[in-house]
Amino acid sequence: MKRYFNIFFLALLLILVQAGPASAAQNHIVKAGDTLWDIANQYGVSVDSIQRSNRLTSDRLQVGMKLTIDSSAPIQSVKSQAADANNVYIVRSGDNLWTIARNFNMTVEQLMSRNNLSSERLDVGDRIYVTGRPAAAATPSRAIAPKPVVAPTPVEPEAADSGLSPGASVCQIGAKYLGTPYQYGGSSPSGFDCSGFVGYVFKQYGYSLPRTAAAIYGEGAAVDKSSLQAGDLVFFQGPGASSINHVGIFVGDNQFIHSSSGQSWGVTYSSLDASYYCQYYAGAKRILAE
């Protein structure tokens, strides 16, 4: 009798062991607004375990994507992540993606990709998944007074070199604002966002453009990348964005000038061959009359 009981007990134990991993696996269908952090928090698993289970190489998700959630995987406590300011940041009044990215040594593009954001809009109380440690504040004994930003003098249309083509003249005007800091929503020499910079420069040459990059993309004539000329506008659609979300002015030699929210933090030159801009290039438009 005891022998039969032992056999029954071992069989039952084997069934439970085999059933355990199967019951630990669940499926999740990605909905609009989902991020890996939210999903991990919902199922009590780590972001890394979801990435490993689904062989994800980035944090980008698509609506309708089917994810396998393995709750048997070693868990890096999501609760500890929520309590760790190095992983989750709660949006406060006055915050924007640029200031949050700067504080955590990230770029705006990285923040948008990590949180599956399609726009730069934030609401107070939003949870933003971040990486890295907050930028250390300077100690009083070593604090350095910030260099004052001197706003460039606006250039009137007639101030452009009359010997230059319209495109070269616009590029010349734009170059006067190199180093101007990036400011979300900015459209003046005290600070520009990407469309604010382009609109301001073109206004100095007598052209009035819409306020957003997506709206500007609806203007002018389409230009093939191989036929770009100085003064043409180049457009980009970043990771997770549902529409055009960045614009710059082509200056020649595969370079463009723009107000960057990335590592350069302001008006700068970048190359269309750079890995990020090459990957997310969306097209070009010619606004200026030839």
C-alpha positions as a Markdown table, in Angstrom:
| # | Residue | x | y | z |
|---|---|---|---|---|
| 1 | Met | 0.0 | 0.0 | 0.0 |
| 2 | Lys | 2.8 | 2.3 | 0.9 |
| 3 | Arg | 4.5 | 1.6 | -2.4 |
| 4 | Tyr | 1.4 | 2.6 | -4.3 |
| 5 | Phe | 1.0 | 5.8 | -2.3 |
| 6 | Asn | 4.6 | 6.7 | -3.1 |
| 7 | Ile | 4.1 | 6.1 | -6.8 |
| 8 | Phe | 0.9 | 8.2 | -6.7 |
| 9 | Phe | 2.6 | 11.1 | -4.9 |
| 10 | Leu | 5.6 | 11.1 | -7.4 |
| 11 | Ala | 3.2 | 11.2 | -10.3 |
| 12 | Leu | 1.2 | 14.1 | -8.8 |
| 13 | Leu | 4.4 | 16.0 | -8.1 |
| 14 | Leu | 5.6 | 15.4 | -11.7 |
| 15 | Ile | 2.2 | 16.8 | -13.1 |
| 16 | Leu | 2.5 | 19.9 | -10.9 |
| 17 | Val | 6.1 | 20.5 | -12.0 |
| 18 | Gln | 5.2 | 20.2 | -15.6 |
| 19 | Ala | 2.1 | 22.4 | -15.3 |
| 20 | Gly | 3.9 | 25.2 | -13.4 |
| 21 | Pro | 5.8 | 26.8 | -16.2 |
| 22 | Ala | 2.9 | 26.5 | -18.6 |
| 23 | Ser | 0.6 | 28.3 | -16.3 |
| 24 | Ala | 3.2 | 31.0 | -15.7 |
| 25 | Ala | 3.1 | 32.1 | -19.3 |
| 26 | Gln | 0.4 | 34.7 | -20.3 |
| 27 | Asn | -0.3 | 36.7 | -23.4 |
| 28 | His | -0.8 | 40.5 | -23.6 |
| 29 | Ile | -2.1 | 42.4 | -26.6 |
| 30 | Val | -0.5 | 45.9 | -26.8 |
| 31 | Lys | -3.0 | 48.7 | -26.6 |
| 32 | Ala | -2.6 | 52.4 | -27.4 |
| 33 | Gly | -0.6 | 54.1 | -24.7 |
| 34 | Asp | 1.0 | 50.9 | -23.4 |
| 35 | Thr | 4.7 | 51.0 | -22.5 |
| 36 | Leu | 7.0 | 48.1 | -21.4 |
| 37 | Trp | 7.1 | 49.6 | -17.9 |
| 38 | Asp | 3.3 | 49.7 | -17.6 |
| 39 | Ile | 2.9 | 46.1 | -18.8 |
| 40 | Ala | 5.7 | 44.9 | -16.5 |
| 41 | Asn | 4.0 | 46.6 | -13.6 |
| 42 | Gln | 0.6 | 45.1 | -14.5 |
| 43 | Tyr | 1.9 | 41.5 | -14.5 |
| 44 | Gly | 4.5 | 41.9 | -11.7 |
| 45 | Val | 7.5 | 41.1 | -13.9 |
| 46 | Ser | 10.6 | 43.1 | -15.0 |
| 47 | Val | 10.9 | 45.0 | -18.3 |
| 48 | Asp | 14.0 | 42.9 | -19.1 |
| 49 | Ser | 12.1 | 39.6 | -18.7 |
| 50 | Ile | 9.5 | 40.8 | -21.3 |
| 51 | Gln | 12.2 | 41.8 | -23.7 |
| 52 | Arg | 13.9 | 38.5 | -23.3 |
| 53 | Ser | 10.7 | 36.4 | -23.6 |
| 54 | Asn | 9.8 | 38.3 | -26.8 |
| 55 | Arg | 13.3 | 38.9 | -28.2 |
| 56 | Leu | 12.8 | 42.6 | -28.3 |
| 57 | Thr | 15.8 | 44.7 | -29.2 |
| 58 | Ser | 14.2 | 48.0 | -28.2 |
| 59 | Asp | 11.4 | 49.5 | -26.1 |
| 60 | Arg | 9.3 | 50.3 | -29.1 |
| 61 | Leu | 5.8 | 48.7 | -29.2 |
| 62 | Gln | 3.1 | 48.5 | -31.8 |
| 63 | Val | -0.6 | 48.5 | -31.1 |
| 64 | Gly | -1.9 | 44.9 | -31.6 |
| 65 | Met | 1.5 | 43.3 | -30.9 |
| 66 | Lys | 1.1 | 40.0 | -28.9 |
| 67 | Leu | 3.6 | 39.7 | -26.0 |
| 68 | Thr | 4.4 | 36.6 | -24.0 |
| 69 | Ile | 4.5 | 37.4 | -20.3 |
| 70 | Asp | 6.6 | 34.8 | -18.4 |
| 71 | Ser | 5.9 | 35.3 | -14.7 |
| 72 | Ser | 8.2 | 32.4 | -13.8 |
| 73 | Ala | 11.2 | 34.5 | -15.0 |
| 74 | Pro | 13.5 | 36.0 | -12.3 |
| 75 | Ile | 11.8 | 39.2 | -11.3 |
| 76 | Gln | 13.6 | 42.5 | -10.8 |
| 77 | Ser | 11.0 | 44.1 | -8.5 |
| 78 | Val | 8.8 | 46.5 | -10.4 |
| 79 | Lys | 7.9 | 48.1 | -7.1 |
| 80 | Ser | 11.5 | 48.8 | -6.5 |
| 81 | Gln | 11.7 | 50.3 | -10.0 |
| 82 | Ala | 8.8 | 52.6 | -9.2 |
| 83 | Ala | 10.5 | 53.8 | -6.0 |
| 84 | Asp | 13.8 | 54.3 | -7.8 |
| 85 | Ala | 14.1 | 57.8 | -9.3 |
| 86 | Asn | 16.7 | 56.4 | -11.7 |
| 87 | Asn | 13.9 | 54.3 | -13.5 |
| 88 | Val | 10.7 | 56.2 | -13.2 |
| 89 | Tyr | 10.1 | 60.0 | -13.1 |
| 90 | Ile | 6.8 | 61.6 | -12.2 |
| 91 | Val | 6.1 | 64.6 | -14.4 |
| 92 | Arg | 5.7 | 67.9 | -12.5 |
| 93 | Ser | 4.4 | 71.3 | -13.5 |
| 94 | Gly | 6.7 | 73.1 | -15.9 |
| 95 | Asp | 8.4 | 69.8 | -17.1 |
| 96 | Asn | 9.0 | 69.0 | -20.7 |
| 97 | Leu | 10.8 | 66.2 | -22.5 |
| 98 | Trp | 13.9 | 68.3 | -23.0 |
| 99 | Thr | 14.4 | 69.2 | -19.3 |
| 100 | Ile | 13.7 | 65.6 | -18.2 |
| 101 | Ala | 16.1 | 64.2 | -20.8 |
| 102 | Arg | 18.8 | 66.7 | -19.7 |
| 103 | Asn | 18.3 | 65.8 | -16.1 |
| 104 | Phe | 18.8 | 62.1 | -16.7 |
| 105 | Asn | 21.6 | 62.4 | -19.3 |
| 106 | Met | 19.4 | 61.2 | -22.1 |
| 107 | Thr | 18.1 | 62.6 | -25.4 |
| 108 | Val | 14.5 | 63.5 | -26.2 |
| 109 | Glu | 14.6 | 60.8 | -28.9 |
| 110 | Gln | 15.6 | 58.2 | -26.3 |
| 111 | Leu | 12.9 | 59.2 | -24.0 |
| 112 | Met | 10.2 | 59.1 | -26.7 |
| 113 | Ser | 11.4 | 55.7 | -27.8 |
| 114 | Arg | 11.6 | 54.2 | -24.3 |
| 115 | Asn | 8.1 | 55.4 | -23.5 |
| 116 | Asn | 6.6 | 54.7 | -26.9 |
| 117 | Leu | 5.6 | 58.4 | -27.2 |
| 118 | Ser | 4.3 | 59.8 | -30.5 |
| 119 | Ser | 4.3 | 63.4 | -29.4 |
| 120 | Glu | 6.2 | 65.7 | -26.9 |
| 121 | Arg | 3.0 | 66.4 | -24.9 |
| 122 | Leu | 3.2 | 65.6 | -21.2 |
| 123 | Asp | 0.7 | 65.9 | -18.4 |
| 124 | Val | 1.4 | 66.5 | -14.7 |
| 125 | Gly | 1.5 | 63.1 | -13.0 |
| 126 | Asp | 2.6 | 61.1 | -16.0 |
| 127 | Arg | 5.1 | 58.4 | -15.3 |
| 128 | Ile | 8.2 | 58.5 | -17.5 |
| 129 | Tyr | 10.5 | 55.6 | -17.7 |
| 130 | Val | 14.1 | 56.9 | -17.7 |
| 131 | Thr | 17.6 | 55.4 | -17.7 |
| 132 | Gly | 20.8 | 56.7 | -16.2 |
| 133 | Arg | 21.3 | 58.7 | -13.1 |
| 134 | Pro | 20.1 | 62.3 | -12.5 |
| 135 | Ala | 22.7 | 64.8 | -13.5 |
| 136 | Ala | 24.6 | 65.8 | -10.4 |
| 137 | Ala | 24.1 | 69.4 | -9.2 |
| 138 | Ala | 27.3 | 71.4 | -8.8 |
| 139 | Thr | 28.4 | 71.8 | -5.2 |
| 140 | Pro | 28.5 | 75.4 | -4.0 |
| 141 | Ser | 32.3 | 75.4 | -3.8 |
| 142 | Arg | 32.7 | 74.4 | -7.4 |
| 143 | Ala | 29.6 | 76.0 | -8.9 |
| 144 | Ile | 30.2 | 77.9 | -12.1 |
| 145 | Ala | 28.0 | 80.8 | -13.1 |
| 146 | Pro | 26.3 | 80.0 | -16.4 |
| 147 | Lys | 27.5 | 81.9 | -19.4 |
| 148 | Pro | 24.8 | 84.5 | -20.3 |
| 149 | Val | 23.0 | 83.9 | -23.6 |
| 150 | Val | 23.2 | 86.9 | -25.8 |
| 151 | Ala | 20.3 | 87.0 | -28.2 |
| 152 | Pro | 21.4 | 87.5 | -31.8 |
| 153 | Thr | 20.1 | 90.6 | -33.5 |
| 154 | Pro | 17.2 | 89.7 | -35.8 |
| 155 | Val | 18.2 | 89.9 | -39.5 |
| 156 | Glu | 15.9 | 91.8 | -41.7 |
| 157 | Pro | 15.2 | 90.5 | -45.2 |
| 158 | Glu | 17.2 | 93.2 | -46.9 |
| 159 | Ala | 20.2 | 92.5 | -44.7 |
| 160 | Ala | 20.9 | 89.2 | -46.6 |
| 161 | Asp | 23.8 | 89.3 | -49.1 |
| 162 | Ser | 22.1 | 90.2 | -52.4 |
| 163 | Gly | 24.8 | 88.3 | -54.3 |
| 164 | Leu | 23.6 | 85.0 | -52.9 |
| 165 | Ser | 20.9 | 82.7 | -54.1 |
| 166 | Pro | 17.7 | 82.6 | -52.0 |
| 167 | Gly | 18.7 | 79.3 | -50.5 |
| 168 | Ala | 22.2 | 80.4 | -49.6 |
| 169 | Ser | 20.8 | 83.6 | -48.1 |
| 170 | Val | 18.4 | 81.7 | -45.9 |
| 171 | Cys | 21.3 | 79.4 | -44.7 |
| 172 | Gln | 23.4 | 82.6 | -44.0 |
| 173 | Ile | 20.6 | 83.9 | -41.8 |
| 174 | Gly | 20.2 | 80.6 | -40.0 |
| 175 | Ala | 23.9 | 80.4 | -39.3 |
| 176 | Lys | 23.7 | 83.6 | -37.2 |
| 177 | Tyr | 21.7 | 81.7 | -34.6 |
| 178 | Leu | 24.2 | 78.8 | -34.1 |
| 179 | Gly | 24.4 | 78.0 | -30.4 |
| 180 | Thr | 21.0 | 79.4 | -29.5 |
| 181 | Pro | 19.6 | 77.0 | -26.9 |
| 182 | Tyr | 16.7 | 74.6 | -27.6 |
| 183 | Gln | 13.5 | 75.6 | -25.9 |
| 184 | Tyr | 10.3 | 73.5 | -26.3 |
| 185 | Gly | 7.7 | 75.8 | -28.0 |
| 186 | Gly | 10.4 | 78.5 | -28.6 |
| 187 | Ser | 10.2 | 80.6 | -31.7 |
| 188 | Ser | 12.6 | 83.5 | -30.9 |
| 189 | Pro | 16.3 | 84.1 | -30.6 |
| 190 | Ser | 16.0 | 83.5 | -26.8 |
| 191 | Gly | 15.3 | 79.8 | -27.6 |
| 192 | Phe | 14.0 | 77.7 | -30.5 |
| 193 | Asp | 12.4 | 74.4 | -31.0 |
| 194 | Cys | 12.9 | 72.9 | -34.5 |
| 195 | Ser | 9.9 | 74.4 | -36.3 |
| 196 | Gly | 10.2 | 77.6 | -34.4 |
| 197 | Phe | 13.8 | 78.0 | -35.7 |
| 198 | Val | 12.8 | 77.2 | -39.3 |
| 199 | Gly | 9.8 | 79.6 | -39.2 |
| 200 | Tyr | 11.8 | 82.4 | -37.7 |
| 201 | Val | 14.6 | 82.1 | -40.2 |
| 202 | Phe | 12.3 | 82.0 | -43.2 |
| 203 | Lys | 10.3 | 85.0 | -41.8 |
| 204 | Gln | 13.5 | 87.0 | -41.9 |
| 205 | Tyr | 13.6 | 86.3 | -45.6 |
| 206 | Gly | 9.9 | 87.3 | -46.1 |
| 207 | Tyr | 8.2 | 83.9 | -45.9 |
| 208 | Ser | 5.5 | 82.9 | -43.4 |
| 209 | Leu | 5.4 | 79.2 | -42.5 |
| 210 | Pro | 3.0 | 77.1 | -40.3 |
| 211 | Arg | 4.0 | 76.6 | -36.7 |
| 212 | Thr | 4.6 | 72.8 | -36.5 |
| 213 | Ala | 7.0 | 70.6 | -38.4 |
| 214 | Ala | 4.0 | 68.4 | -39.6 |
| 215 | Ala | 2.2 | 71.5 | -40.9 |
| 216 | Ile | 5.3 | 72.8 | -42.7 |
| 217 | Tyr | 5.6 | 69.5 | -44.4 |
| 218 | Gly | 2.4 | 70.3 | -46.2 |
| 219 | Glu | 3.9 | 73.3 | -47.9 |
| 220 | Gly | 6.1 | 73.6 | -51.0 |
| 221 | Ala | 7.2 | 71.0 | -53.6 |
| 222 | Ala | 8.6 | 67.6 | -52.8 |
| 223 | Val | 12.3 | 67.2 | -53.5 |
| 224 | Asp | 14.2 | 64.0 | -54.0 |
| 225 | Lys | 17.0 | 63.5 | -51.5 |
| 226 | Ser | 19.6 | 63.3 | -54.3 |
| 227 | Ser | 18.4 | 66.7 | -55.6 |
| 228 | Leu | 18.6 | 68.8 | -52.4 |
| 229 | Gln | 19.7 | 72.4 | -52.7 |
| 230 | Ala | 20.7 | 74.9 | -50.0 |
| 231 | Gly | 17.5 | 76.3 | -48.4 |
| 232 | Asp | 15.4 | 73.2 | -48.9 |
| 233 | Leu | 13.7 | 71.8 | -45.8 |
| 234 | Val | 14.4 | 68.3 | -44.6 |
| 235 | Phe | 11.9 | 66.4 | -42.4 |
| 236 | Phe | 12.1 | 63.5 | -40.0 |
| 237 | Gln | 9.7 | 61.2 | -38.3 |
| 238 | Gly | 11.2 | 59.9 | -35.1 |
| 239 | Pro | 10.7 | 56.5 | -33.4 |
| 240 | Gly | 7.1 | 56.0 | -32.3 |
| 241 | Ala | 5.9 | 59.2 | -33.9 |
| 242 | Ser | 2.7 | 59.1 | -35.9 |
| 243 | Ser | 3.6 | 62.1 | -38.1 |
| 244 | Ile | 6.5 | 64.4 | -39.0 |
| 245 | Asn | 8.1 | 65.7 | -35.8 |
| 246 | His | 11.4 | 67.3 | -36.8 |
| 247 | Val | 12.5 | 69.8 | -39.5 |
| 248 | Gly | 15.8 | 71.5 | -40.5 |
| 249 | Ile | 17.3 | 73.6 | -43.3 |
| 250 | Phe | 19.6 | 71.9 | -45.8 |
| 251 | Val | 22.8 | 73.8 | -46.3 |
| 252 | Gly | 24.8 | 71.6 | -48.7 |
| 253 | Asp | 27.4 | 68.8 | -48.4 |
| 254 | Asn | 24.7 | 66.6 | -46.9 |
| 255 | Gln | 24.5 | 68.9 | -43.9 |
| 256 | Phe | 21.5 | 70.7 | -42.4 |
| 257 | Ile | 21.1 | 73.3 | -39.7 |
| 258 | His | 18.4 | 72.8 | -37.1 |
| 259 | Ser | 17.4 | 73.3 | -33.4 |
| 260 | Ser | 18.2 | 70.0 | -31.9 |
| 261 | Ser | 16.7 | 68.6 | -28.7 |
| 262 | Gly | 19.3 | 65.9 | -28.7 |
| 263 | Gln | 22.9 | 65.9 | -27.3 |
| 264 | Ser | 23.7 | 69.3 | -29.0 |
| 265 | Trp | 20.8 | 71.1 | -27.1 |
| 266 | Gly | 20.2 | 73.9 | -29.6 |
| 267 | Val | 20.9 | 75.3 | -33.1 |
| 268 | Thr | 23.6 | 73.2 | -34.7 |
| 269 | Tyr | 24.7 | 71.5 | -37.9 |
| 270 | Ser | 24.1 | 67.8 | -38.4 |
| 271 | Ser | 24.7 | 65.3 | -41.2 |
| 272 | Leu | 22.0 | 63.5 | -43.0 |
| 273 | Asp | 24.4 | 60.5 | -43.0 |
| 274 | Ala | 24.3 | 60.3 | -39.2 |
| 275 | Ser | 22.7 | 57.0 | -38.1 |
| 276 | Tyr | 19.7 | 58.6 | -36.4 |
| 277 | Tyr | 18.8 | 61.1 | -39.2 |
| 278 | Cys | 19.5 | 58.6 | -41.9 |
| 279 | Gln | 17.1 | 56.1 | -40.3 |
| 280 | Tyr | 14.3 | 58.5 | -39.7 |
| 281 | Tyr | 14.6 | 60.8 | -42.7 |
| 282 | Ala | 11.0 | 61.3 | -44.1 |
| 283 | Gly | 11.4 | 63.6 | -47.1 |
| 284 | Ala | 12.2 | 67.2 | -48.2 |
| 285 | Lys | 10.3 | 70.2 | -49.5 |
| 286 | Arg | 11.4 | 73.3 | -51.5 |
| 287 | Ile | 9.7 | 76.5 | -50.3 |
| 288 | Leu | 11.9 | 79.1 | -51.9 |
| 289 | Ala | 11.3 | 80.3 | -55.4 |
| 290 | Glu | 14.2 | 79.6 | -57.6 |
